[in-house]
């Protein structure tokens, strides 16, 4: 009886060990499982008993890797499929329009916005513009200054100033106006694009804004307009009137070939 009782205790311990082994393996979050058999000798009888447990087999499970996997800010499977599809057919206008018609238009609101934000983050600005116009046609769409702002800034950084101005005018038609950051990036974009006259037009528009002026757009203009002294002197005078306690650094003119 004692031997039988001892065997029961030993078997119980072996089963507990196998269970703990399974639990330990499962905490490693395997991507697939196989079912090998481990054999143990039954002490006292020399018999073999089989115990089946789950063994992890690690291979790719289809989850996105790299730039699309954003930690807590997860992108849904439908949105991810659309992002990858848009990038795949972006060089073929006919295929792109067909893909938008078939796949993009059926996305939910949050997925559409997620696709737009992710395309902006990846600097796929042309695709982001396409996505914006799709969003604007939806029944649930309401004018949102932040959608405009993020896309205009992304276009300005990419020197896509014609597209940026289309959105700029459309934003004003919807009775929304840019903030200081948007003015700053558009002015900077025109200066990088080699269009100081357009930068000055945006500057004049900024002066009419109901928001209080910010120093940064002025300083960007003062730096970018160094080769254009007539424009720069006008901005400098306005800056000194609005910010009388701030100073302006004027580098020697000969450095920029103005003499």
N, C-alpha and C positions, 0 to 999 in steps of 0.2 A: 504493500500500500504506500509506503514511504517513497519507494522508487517511482511508482506511478504519479504520486503527488509532485515529486521532483521534476519528472518529465513535463508535466503540465505547466509548472512554473517556468521551465526553460523555454518551452514552446511559446508561452505568453511573452517572454522577454524578446525572443526572436521576432515575433510578429510586431512588437512595439518598435524594435529597431528598424524593421523594414518600413513601418509607417512613418517614423521620423525621417528616414532617408528620402521617402517620397515627398514629404512636406518640404524638406530642405531643397530638393531639386526643383519643386514647383515655385519656390520663392525666387528662383532665377529667371522666371518668366520665359520659358522656352518658346520657340516658334513652332515646334511640332513635336510629336511624341511617337516613340516606338515601344514595343512591348517585349523586351527580352525576359528570359526566365533565369533566376538565380537559384541554385540548389544548395541545400544545407544538409549535412548528415544529422539524422535524428539520434542524438547521443543515447546510448544504451541499447539500441536495436540495430544500429548500422544501416538504417533505412534512409532513403533520400526523399525529402519533401520539396516541392517546387513552390516558389513564391513569385508572383508576377507584380511588377511595378512599372511605372512610367519613366522612361529614360528620354531626356531631352535631346532633340536633334536640331542644331542651330543652322538656319539658313534664312534668306530674305523673306519677310512675310508680306511684302508689298507696301509697307508704310513708307511715306516720303522721307528722303534723306536730304541733308544739306540745307540750302537757303529756304526751302518751303516749309521746313519743320521748325516752328517758331515757339517751342516750349509750351507755355500756358495758352498762348494765343493760337489755338489749333484752327486749321482751315478744314472745312468739311470736305468729304470725298467728292461731292458734286463740284464744288468750287475748285478743288485741286485739279480735277479732270478738265475743267474749262480752261484753267490757266495753262496747263500743259498743251492742250489742244490749240489754243490761240497762238502760242509761241511756235507751234509746229507748222501752222499754215499761214503765218503772218506775211510771208513773202509772195503769197498767191492771193490776189484780191478777191477773185471769184470764190475760191475755197474758203477764204476768211469770212466773206459775207454769208456763205451757206452755213458755215459752222455757227456763226452768231445766230442765224435764223433758227437752226435746228436745236442747238444746245444751250446757248446763252439766254435766250428769251424765256426759257422755262425755269430758270433758277429762282429761288426764293429771294426775298428782299435782302436778308442778311448775307446770303451767299454772293449776291451781286456786289454789294458794298465791299465784302471781303476780297473779291476778285479785283475790284478797282484799286483798293489799298495795296494789295500785294503786287500788282503790276507797277504801281508808282514806286514801291520800295525796290523793285528789281530794275527800275529805270527803263521799263518798257512803255515809254510815254505815248507812243503812237497807239498801242493797244489800249492804254488807259483812256485815251481820248475816245476811242471807239466804244469802250465800255461805258463811259460817262453819257454818251448820246443815247445808248440803249437804256440806261437808268432813267434818263430824262423823259423817255416815252412811256414809262410805266404808270399805271393808274395811281399807284401809291406815292409817286414822286411829289415831293414838296421842295421848293428852293432851299438850299442849304449852303450858307456861305463857306463852310469848312470844306465841302466837296470841291467848290470852285477854288478856294485858296490853295489846297494841297496840290491840285492838278496844275494850276497856273504857276506855282513855284517850281514844280517838277519840270514843266515845259521850259521855264526861264533858265533853269540850271542846265538844261540840255540845248539851249540856244534855239529852241523852236518858238521863236517870237511871234510868227504869224498865227500859229495855233493858240498861243497864249493870249493874243489880242482878240481872237474870236470869242474865247471864253470870257475875257474881260468885258467885252461889249455885251455879251449875253447875260452876264452877271448883273450889269447895270440895268438891263431891260427888266430883270426880275426884282428891281428895287433893292439890290444889295450892293454894298460898297466894300472895297478892300481895306484891310487894316495896315498898320505901319510895316509889318513884316512883308506883306505882299507887295507893297510899294517898293520896299527895299530890294527885294529879289528881282522884280521886273526892271527897275532902274539898272541894277547890276547886270541883268541879262542883256539889255540894250547896249550897255557900255562894252560888254564882252563881244557882242554881235557887231560892234563898230558903227553904232547908230546913235551918236550923242544927241542929235536933234530929237529922236523919238524918246530918249531918256529925259530930255527937258520937257517934252509934252506930258510925260507921266508926272514929272516934278510939278508942273503947273496944276495938274489935276489933283495932286496930293495937297497942294496949298489950299484947295477949296474943300478939303475933307473936314467934316465936323469934329473928327477926333483930334486931340491935341497933338502937335507935331513931335516927332522923335528925332534925336540927333543923328542916328545911324544913317538914314537915307541921305542927309545932307553931307555927311563925311564921305560916304561912298561917291557921291557926285563930285565933291571937291577933289577927291583923289583921281577919279576917272576923267575929269575934265581938264586936267593939267595941260594937255596939248591944245585945249580950246579956251584960251584966256577970256574971251568975251562971255561965253556961257558961265565960266567959273566965277568971274567977278560978280555976276548977277546972283549966283547961288551964295557966294561968300557974303554979299551985302545982306541978303535975307537971313543968313545964319547969324550974323552979328546982331541983327535987329531982334531976332527971336530968342537967341541965347547970348545975351550980352556978357555973361560971366564966363563964357567958354572961349578958349583960344584956338586959333587955327595955325597949323604949321604950313608955311610957304617955303618949299625947297627952292634952291637957286634955279633961276630960269634956264641957265645955260645947260643944266643937266638934261633938260627935255628938248633942247634944240630950239628954244623960243627966242633966242637972240641971234 
